[in-house]
Amino acid sequence: MNIFDTLQSSMIDTVTTTMGYAASWTPLAGGDALTGTVLYKGPTEKEKLANVDYDPDKLTLEYKEGLFAGLKQAADESAREVIIIETIGEFFILSVSRRWDGKTFEARLQVKT
């Protein structure tokens, strides 16, 4: 691993540790629950207080490659995968894509009702 990859990995770990949320995913296909820390992006406090509609595309989470092994493939096959973000709630995973760096994934979410 070169110095830039090492720095990038350390930076992602630091940001996730500082600002992240505990999350867990149990594959619908079966297997043990996978847990880790993710970065969550939802409605702002202003949007919540104003009781206005917000863009559902704002509901996303980011996680480091290797954290939820198989989640992207499972989400590509089913729109029913569920992830639980501690203190936030339960969400359906609509899609998962790689971020520009190729080492981070972003999942689009929908509140599970």
C-alpha positions as CSV (number, residue, x, y, z in Angstrom):
1,M,0.0,0.0,0.0
2,N,1.5,3.4,-0.9
3,I,1.6,6.4,1.4
4,F,-1.5,8.0,-0.1
5,D,-3.6,4.9,0.3
6,T,-2.4,4.6,3.9
7,L,-3.3,8.3,4.6
8,Q,-6.7,7.9,2.9
9,S,-7.5,4.8,5.0
10,S,-6.5,6.5,8.2
11,M,-8.6,9.6,7.3
12,I,-11.7,7.5,6.6
13,D,-11.2,5.6,9.9
14,T,-10.8,8.9,11.9
15,V,-13.9,10.5,10.4
16,T,-16.0,7.4,10.8
17,T,-14.9,7.0,14.4
18,T,-15.5,10.6,15.2
19,M,-18.8,11.2,13.4
20,G,-20.1,7.8,12.6
21,Y,-23.0,5.6,13.8
22,A,-23.1,1.9,14.8
23,A,-24.9,-0.1,12.1
24,S,-25.8,-3.7,11.6
25,W,-27.0,-5.7,8.5
26,T,-28.2,-9.3,8.5
27,P,-28.3,-10.6,4.9
28,L,-31.8,-11.8,3.8
29,A,-30.1,-14.8,2.1
30,G,-28.9,-15.9,5.6
31,G,-25.8,-15.6,7.6
32,D,-24.6,-13.7,10.7
33,A,-25.3,-10.1,11.2
34,L,-22.4,-7.8,10.1
35,T,-21.8,-4.7,12.2
36,G,-19.6,-1.6,11.8
37,T,-19.6,2.2,11.9
38,V,-21.1,4.2,9.1
39,L,-21.5,7.8,8.1
40,Y,-25.1,8.7,7.9
41,K,-26.6,11.6,5.9
42,G,-30.3,12.5,6.6
43,P,-32.5,15.5,6.9
44,T,-31.0,18.6,8.6
45,E,-32.4,19.7,12.0
46,K,-33.9,22.8,10.2
47,E,-35.8,20.5,7.8
48,K,-37.0,18.4,10.8
49,L,-38.1,21.5,12.8
50,A,-39.8,23.2,9.8
51,N,-41.7,19.9,9.2
52,V,-41.1,20.3,5.5
53,D,-40.6,17.6,2.9
54,Y,-37.0,16.9,2.2
55,D,-35.3,15.2,-0.6
56,P,-35.4,11.4,0.0
57,D,-32.1,11.1,-1.9
58,K,-30.5,12.8,1.1
59,L,-30.9,9.5,3.1
60,T,-27.6,7.8,2.5
61,L,-24.8,6.1,4.4
62,E,-21.2,5.6,3.5
63,Y,-19.0,2.7,4.6
64,K,-15.5,1.6,4.0
65,E,-14.8,-1.3,1.5
66,G,-14.8,-4.6,3.3
67,L,-17.1,-3.5,6.2
68,F,-20.4,-5.1,4.9
69,A,-19.1,-7.7,2.6
70,G,-21.8,-8.8,0.1
71,L,-24.1,-5.8,0.7
72,K,-23.7,-4.3,-2.7
73,Q,-24.4,-7.6,-4.4
74,A,-27.4,-8.3,-2.2
75,A,-28.8,-4.9,-2.8
76,D,-28.4,-5.3,-6.6
77,E,-30.5,-8.5,-6.3
78,S,-33.1,-7.3,-3.9
79,A,-34.7,-4.1,-2.7
80,R,-35.6,-5.6,0.6
81,E,-32.2,-5.7,2.4
82,V,-32.5,-3.8,5.7
83,I,-29.8,-2.0,7.7
84,I,-30.3,-0.7,11.2
85,I,-28.4,2.4,12.2
86,E,-28.3,2.8,16.0
87,T,-30.2,5.8,17.4
88,I,-31.5,6.6,13.9
89,G,-33.7,3.7,12.7
90,E,-34.3,0.9,10.2
91,F,-33.9,1.5,6.5
92,F,-34.4,-0.4,3.2
93,I,-31.3,-0.3,1.1
94,L,-32.4,1.0,-2.4
95,S,-29.0,0.8,-4.0
96,V,-25.3,0.7,-3.3
97,S,-22.6,2.2,-5.4
98,R,-18.9,2.8,-5.2
99,R,-17.7,6.3,-4.5
100,W,-15.2,8.0,-6.8
101,D,-12.3,6.6,-4.8
102,G,-13.4,3.0,-5.3
103,K,-12.7,2.2,-1.6
104,T,-15.9,3.6,-0.2
105,F,-19.5,2.6,-0.8
106,E,-22.6,4.8,-0.6
107,A,-26.0,3.3,0.0
108,R,-29.2,5.1,-0.8
109,L,-31.8,4.5,1.9
110,Q,-35.5,4.5,2.5
111,V,-37.1,4.6,5.9
112,K,-38.6,1.3,6.8
113,T,-42.2,1.8,7.8
